[in-house]
């Protein structure tokens, strides 16, 4: 018998139950809104970084994936 493996399995099940409870409480629209807010925040951070690198206001050239 492997007690450590059993403990790890119990921990996985505990984490799964915790996530399941969160998923039951959150709506799809709420999750979508939170994700979109995160993307907007990241875009603002990216723009701030670009301004640091290009203080004259010129934007860096877009790579092929960004076009």
KOLLOVO-424556 format. One line per field, with one value per atom (N, C-alpha, C, O): residue number from 1; residue in three letters; atom name; z, y, x. Coordinates in steps of 0.001 Angstrom, whole numbers, padded with zeros to 6 digits, m for minus. Each point is the difference from the previous one (the first is absolute). Example, Ala and Ser with C-alpha at 12.3 -4.5 7.8 and 13.67 -1.06 7.14 Angstrom:
% residues 2
pos	1	1	1	1	2	2	2	2
code	ala	ala	ala	ala	ser	ser	ser	ser
site	N	CA	C	O	N	CA	C	O
pz	007800	000000	000000	000665	m001385	000060	000730	000169
py	m005690	001190	001200	m000019	001069	001190	001090	001108
px	013190	m000890	000900	001036	m001386	000820	m000770	000509
***
This chain:
% residues 67
pos	1	1	1	1	2	2	2	2	3	3	3	3	4	4	4	4	5	5	5	5	6	6	6	6	7	7	7	7	8	8	8	8	9	9	9	9	10	10	10	10	11	11	11	11	12	12	12	12	13	13	13	13	14	14	14	14	15	15	15	15	16	16	16	16	17	17	17	17	18	18	18	18	19	19	19	19	20	20	20	20	21	21	21	21	22	22	22	22	23	23	23	23	24	24	24	24	25	25	25	25	26	26	26	26	27	27	27	27	28	28	28	28	29	29	29	29	30	30	30	30	31	31	31	31	32	32	32	32	33	33	33	33	34	34	34	34	35	35	35	35	36	36	36	36	37	37	37	37	38	38	38	38	39	39	39	39	40	40	40	40	41	41	41	41	42	42	42	42	43	43	43	43	44	44	44	44	45	45	45	45	46	46	46	46	47	47	47	47	48	48	48	48	49	49	49	49	50	50	50	50	51	51	51	51	52	52	52	52	53	53	53	53	54	54	54	54	55	55	55	55	56	56	56	56	57	57	57	57	58	58	58	58	59	59	59	59	60	60	60	60	61	61	61	61	62	62	62	62	63	63	63	63	64	64	64	64	65	65	65	65	66	66	66	66	67	67	67	67
code	unk	unk	unk	unk	unk	unk	unk	unk	unk	unk	unk	unk	unk	unk	unk	unk	unk	unk	unk	unk	unk	unk	unk	unk	unk	unk	unk	unk	unk	unk	unk	unk	unk	unk	unk	unk	unk	unk	unk	unk	unk	unk	unk	unk	unk	unk	unk	unk	unk	unk	unk	unk	unk	unk	unk	unk	unk	unk	unk	unk	unk	unk	unk	unk	unk	unk	unk	unk	unk	unk	unk	unk	unk	unk	unk	unk	unk	unk	unk	unk	unk	unk	unk	unk	unk	unk	unk	unk	unk	unk	unk	unk	unk	unk	unk	unk	unk	unk	unk	unk	unk	unk	unk	unk	unk	unk	unk	unk	unk	unk	unk	unk	unk	unk	unk	unk	unk	unk	unk	unk	unk	unk	unk	unk	unk	unk	unk	unk	unk	unk	unk	unk	unk	unk	unk	unk	unk	unk	unk	unk	unk	unk	unk	unk	unk	unk	unk	unk	unk	unk	unk	unk	unk	unk	unk	unk	unk	unk	unk	unk	unk	unk	unk	unk	unk	unk	unk	unk	unk	unk	unk	unk	unk	unk	unk	unk	unk	unk	unk	unk	unk	unk	unk	unk	unk	unk	unk	unk	unk	unk	unk	unk	unk	unk	unk	unk	unk	unk	unk	unk	unk	unk	unk	unk	unk	unk	unk	unk	unk	unk	unk	unk	unk	unk	unk	unk	unk	unk	unk	unk	unk	unk	unk	unk	unk	unk	unk	unk	unk	unk	unk	unk	unk	unk	unk	unk	unk	unk	unk	unk	unk	unk	unk	unk	unk	unk	unk	unk	unk	unk	unk	unk	unk	unk	unk	unk	unk	unk	unk	unk	unk	unk	unk	unk	unk	unk	unk	unk
site	N	CA	C	O	N	CA	C	O	N	CA	C	O	N	CA	C	O	N	CA	C	O	N	CA	C	O	N	CA	C	O	N	CA	C	O	N	CA	C	O	N	CA	C	O	N	CA	C	O	N	CA	C	O	N	CA	C	O	N	CA	C	O	N	CA	C	O	N	CA	C	O	N	CA	C	O	N	CA	C	O	N	CA	C	O	N	CA	C	O	N	CA	C	O	N	CA	C	O	N	CA	C	O	N	CA	C	O	N	CA	C	O	N	CA	C	O	N	CA	C	O	N	CA	C	O	N	CA	C	O	N	CA	C	O	N	CA	C	O	N	CA	C	O	N	CA	C	O	N	CA	C	O	N	CA	C	O	N	CA	C	O	N	CA	C	O	N	CA	C	O	N	CA	C	O	N	CA	C	O	N	CA	C	O	N	CA	C	O	N	CA	C	O	N	CA	C	O	N	CA	C	O	N	CA	C	O	N	CA	C	O	N	CA	C	O	N	CA	C	O	N	CA	C	O	N	CA	C	O	N	CA	C	O	N	CA	C	O	N	CA	C	O	N	CA	C	O	N	CA	C	O	N	CA	C	O	N	CA	C	O	N	CA	C	O	N	CA	C	O	N	CA	C	O	N	CA	C	O	N	CA	C	O	N	CA	C	O	N	CA	C	O	N	CA	C	O	N	CA	C	O
pz	000000	000000	000000	000660	m001395	m000120	000607	m000677	001939	000642	m000657	m000032	m000495	m000634	m001260	m000250	m000540	m001192	000353	m000695	001779	000469	000423	m000314	001025	000426	m001210	m000010	m001002	m001204	m000719	m000486	000408	m000636	000757	m000615	001932	000816	m000238	m000048	m000098	m000266	m001371	m000141	m000866	m001326	000077	m000605	001355	000133	000757	m000334	001349	000749	m000921	000018	m000828	m000925	m001054	m000353	m000142	m000989	000589	m000673	001913	000649	000202	m000177	000537	000190	m001312	m000018	m001060	m001310	m000426	m000558	000815	m000346	000696	m000615	001894	000746	m000578	m000107	m000258	m000615	m001327	m000289	m000512	m001310	000131	m000845	001898	000199	000400	m000265	000904	000473	m001056	000067	m001020	m000957	m001282	m000474	m000069	m001253	m001178	000136	m001272	m001222	m000318	m000332	000433	m000309	000960	m000406	001670	000989	m000310	000070	m000406	m000336	m001248	m000052	m000948	m001237	000301	m000502	001315	000351	000728	m000274	001192	000724	m000944	000129	m001068	m000964	m000900	m000280	m000169	m000847	000763	m000564	001834	000820	000128	m000018	000145	000084	m001292	000031	m001171	m001270	m000173	m000505	000912	m000099	000880	m000408	001604	000909	m000611	000050	m000619	m000620	m001200	m000213	m000572	m001128	000488	m000601	001697	000555	000487	m000192	000816	000438	m001190	000051	m001121	m001197	m000610	m000400	000329	m000546	000852	m000535	001856	000894	m000236	m000004	m000191	m000276	m001322	m000110	m000898	m001308	000110	m000638	001444	000175	000672	m000304	001209	000644	m001040	000023	m000940	m001022	m001120	m000638	000391	m001091	000544	m000291	001070	000666	m000940	000429	m001680	m000943	m000543	m000811	001252	m000409	m001231	m000399	m000218	m001179	000452	000975	m001684	000337	m000701	m001121	001776	m000669	m001163	m000014	m000953	m001135	000463	000902	m001510	000325	m000663	m001137	001858	m000632	m000810	000049	m000778	m000895	000733	m000557	001786	000743	000459	000157	000062	000502	m001115	000277	m001528	m001117	m000331	m000913
py	m001183	001183	001245	000023	001011	001221	001173	000623	m000322	001085	001365	000821	m000560	001286	000155	001074	m002128	000033	000237	000723	m001340	000185	001450	000587	m000002	001395	000923	000957	m001239	000832	m000115	001002	m002203	m000192	000779	000613	m000635	000739	001502	000715	m000241	001420	000381	001057	m001903	000273	000082	000877	m001802	000009	001234	000555	m000115	001209	001214	000838	m000744	001120	m000023	001043	m002227	m000130	000469	000687	m001050	000420	001514	000636	m000070	001448	000735	000971	m001434	000611	m000205	000907	m002078	m000288	000990	000492	m000199	000943	001411	000708	m000307	001317	000060	000985	m002024	m000040	000080	000594	m001187	000036	001393	000369	000403	001330	001092	001019	m001218	001061	m000226	m001127	002209	m000124	000142	000540	m001022	000112	001471	000388	000425	001429	000668	000842	m001212	000577	m000396	000833	m002077	m000477	000710	000411	m000269	000686	001447	000497	000172	001393	000127	000919	m001834	000030	m000223	000653	m001570	m000253	001209	000355	000275	001177	001158	000739	m000581	001024	m000291	000913	m002180	m000375	000326	000483	m000744	000296	001500	000435	000357	001456	000495	000866	m001410	000372	m000359	000799	m001985	m000420	000875	000316	000080	000898	001346	000556	m000028	001265	m000151	000900	m002025	m000252	m000072	000533	m001193	m000119	001379	000310	000513	001340	000841	000766	m000907	000731	m000437	000830	m002122	m000502	000535	000371	m000331	000523	001477	000451	000296	001420	000160	000939	m001847	000043	m000218	000670	m001615	m000343	001031	000164	000530	000979	001302	000318	000430	001179	001088	000848	m000845	001025	m000279	000768	m001855	m000315	m000859	m000354	000006	m000872	m001416	m000474	m000191	m001388	m000918	000281	m001384	m000961	m000654	m000065	m000415	m000681	m001279	m000675	000338	m001223	m001173	000097	m001204	m001194	m000666	000436	m001465	m000654	m000502	000039	m000507	m000515	001106	m000242	001441	001093	000743	000764	m000975	000718	m000549	000494
px	000839	m000839	000883	001039	m001445	000781	m000769	m000818	001075	m000754	000229	m000917	002124	000243	m000842	m000546	000438	m000838	m001457	m000714	000286	m001378	m000216	m001036	002003	m000098	m000067	m000774	001577	m000001	m001328	m000526	m000027	m001301	m001074	m000872	000933	m000965	000136	m001001	002222	000235	m000560	m000615	000821	m000569	m001525	m000617	000021	m001463	m000480	m001047	001794	m000354	000050	m000902	001965	000130	m001107	m000553	000236	m001078	m001328	m000769	000500	m001243	m000019	m001039	002157	000089	m000294	m000757	001352	m000233	m001449	m000618	000081	m001397	m000938	m000945	001199	m000833	000112	m001002	002193	000191	m000743	m000679	000804	m000656	m001521	m000669	000130	m001450	m000476	m001144	002021	m000384	000144	m000687	001552	000293	m000796	m000136	m000378	m000749	000955	001099	m001525	000804	000249	001120	m002163	000152	000969	000801	m000871	000906	001445	000903	m000694	001339	000514	001160	m002020	000386	000382	001009	m001809	000278	001342	000772	m000500	001266	001186	001036	m001195	001071	000232	001145	m002217	000141	000650	000807	m001154	000647	001495	000825	m000494	001417	000733	001132	m001774	000662	000190	001035	m002010	000136	001142	000773	m000670	001083	001354	000936	m000830	001254	000344	001170	m002165	000251	000536	000919	m001493	000497	001437	000818	m000507	001371	000950	001109	m001543	000830	000249	001122	m002160	000159	000951	000801	m000888	000908	001442	000909	m000699	001347	000519	001169	m002042	000407	000378	000952	m001697	000327	001363	000735	m000398	001323	001093	001033	m001269	000994	000051	001040	m002141	m000101	m000592	m001153	001919	m000554	m000513	m000782	001191	m000450	m001398	m000518	m000088	m001365	m000119	m001110	002235	m000086	m000261	000583	m001457	m000312	000982	000425	m000059	000893	m000740	m001229	001994	m000604	m000676	000497	m001625	m000720	000693	000461	m000392	000529	m001105	m001150	001479	m000954	m001237	m001097	001247	m001152	m000930	m001197	001699	m000820	m000735	m000926	001321	m000635	m001346	m000660
***
